[in-house]
Amino acid sequence: MLRIAAIVLAGVSTPLLAQWLNYPDSRTPRTREGKPNLSAPAPHVNGKPDLSGVWQADRTPLSEFSRVLGTGFTDVQVDLGDLTKHFVNVFWDVKPEDVPLRPEGAAIVQQRAKTLTSFPPTNCLPSGLPGSLFFEFKMIQTPREIVVLPGTGDPPRQIYTDGRNLPNDPQPSWMGYTVGRWEGDTLAADTIGFTEKSWLDALGHPRSESMRITERYRRRDFGHMDLEMTFDDPKYYTRPFTLKVGLHLIPDSDVLEYVCNENEKDRPHLATR
């Protein structure tokens, strides 16, 4: 498990501080004390919930990491307060015997576990989906598309809501190609066209070029949003599987530029482990 700690440490060491702090947004509802009122009603634009804002996945308690991975993990990993369990393992809440992994997928996980430096973020490559959604990211909603700016240095995403179809023969990419539609007050977004170079999590669960990821966003109130992700990849998994993530708004903030290769210090340390 200490190997997992080193992988995660290298992958998420600094971008979480890349925020423009404490700049008051006039659109944010306030309490009488002037603090952001995160329980206020969700904003709407053109009759639909406005998902705009800087969001972050709810953190996993340190006690949960210690329970599953042992106390040694918390001793090695100094950034655990900024991690989620699903970044480590998308099947965190699934019994090992219930993980729907085909033998071909299991072989890839075993191969990737042999070297710490194969995890894409340790080489300044994107986390991709779903990894980039487990940290802070900014959503900018317009009438025809929603732009997602990850705070991890991953490429931006465009969720097109203008009625277009997914491409028939997409060039494989890190973030894929996404189209969205409104199902009542829920945004459903389908993404295809992934490169197999990307991992689903730090354990190395794979995704093939045929994987389809469906995200469903429901903004409950001003400061909270539910995200449900369904993964369908018949090449490596025996059935589709779903995970749910709570998101909370980071008010009066922003995401700033983050360049992984700039002053990167982790890979030399990993080479000696």
JOTA-V38554 format. One line per field, one symbol per residue. ss: DSSP state (H for helix, E for strand, C for the rest). phi: phi as a letter, one per 40 degrees, with the letter a starting at -180 (. if undefined). psi: psi as a letter, one per 40 degrees, with the letter a starting at -180 (. if undefined). Layout:
BEGIN
ss = ???
phi = ???
psi = ???
END
This chain:
BEGIN
ss = CHHHHHHHHHHCCCHHHCCCCCCCCCCCCECCCCCECCCCCCCEECCEECCCEEEEECCCCHHHHHHHHCHHHHHHCCCHHHCCHHHHCCCCCCCHHHCCECHHHHHHHHHHCCCHHHCHHHHCCCCCCCHHHHCCEEEEECCCEEEEEECCCCCCEEEECCCCCCCCCCCCECCCEEEEEEECCEEEEEEECECCCCECCCCCCECCCCCEEEEEEEEEECCEEEEEEEEECCCCECCCEEEEEEEEECCCCCCCCCCCCCCCCHHHHHCCC
phi = .cccdcccdccbcbccccbccfbccccccbcccgcdcccccccbafgbdcccicbacdccddccccccbgccccccccbccbbbccccacbdcbcdcbccccdcccccdcccccbccccdccbgbccgbcdcccbcabbbcbcbabcbbcccgcccbbccbcgcccccbccdacbgbbbbacbgcbcbbbbbgcccccbcaccgccbccccbbbbbbbccacbbacbbbbbbaccbbcacbbbbbcbbcbcfaabbcbbcccgcbccdccccc
psi = dddddddddddfdeeeegihifhhheehiiideeihgeeiihiihfeihheiihihihihidddddddeiddddddhefdeeiideddhefdehideehfhiddddddddddeehdeehddeffiidahedeeeaiihhhhideihhhhieeeiiiihhhfeeiiiidgihhideahhiiihgbehhhhhhafiiediidieeehihieeihhhihhhhdadeiihhhhhhhgedeieiiiiihhhiihgifaihihhhdehfhedddddde.
END
